[in-house]
């Protein structure tokens, strides 16, 4: 009986350690996603402003406007998918 109690105590300690580790990993992932979201929003907003300030079919020399517009669409889709994240 004493061996079973010791074993159960060991399992409880092990599980609590794993839970703490998983919580910390989750916190780090959450913080990284929040930082990514802030950066992506800034890049999106800057590109929108850049396109407003630079009309024409080509921007930055040879870059077709459609290339930046496609990038904006991808950024917007990513931001929508991150919309439920509370930072």
Secondary structure as GFF3:
##gff-version 3
##sequence-region A 1 87
A	DSSP	alpha_helix	2	53	.	.	.	ID=ss1
A	DSSP	beta_strand	58	59	.	.	.	ID=ss2
A	DSSP	beta_strand	63	64	.	.	.	ID=ss3
A	DSSP	alpha_helix	65	81	.	.	.	ID=ss4
###
